């Protein structure tokens, strides 16, 4: 069974966790921004499907 040869320090562990959580925060911020732009109709660089059936019924 594979085991680490040396113990990793707590600071290295904390650094890895900080990077991982930082990436999650950035992804959540981007998702919220895209959602807001789609709702306001100002989305320029984002492609999303539009149902043609809803438009023709009105």
RAKA-V509169 format. One record per pair of residues at least 4 apart in sequence whose C-alpha atoms are under 6 Angstrom apart, sorted by sequence separation. I is the first residue (numbers start at 0). J is the second residue. D is the distance in Angstrom with one decimal. If there is no record, write none. Layout:
{{I,J,D} {I,J,D}}
//
This chain:
{{17,21,5.9} {36,40,6.0} {36,41,5.2} {37,42,5.3} {36,42,5.0}}
//
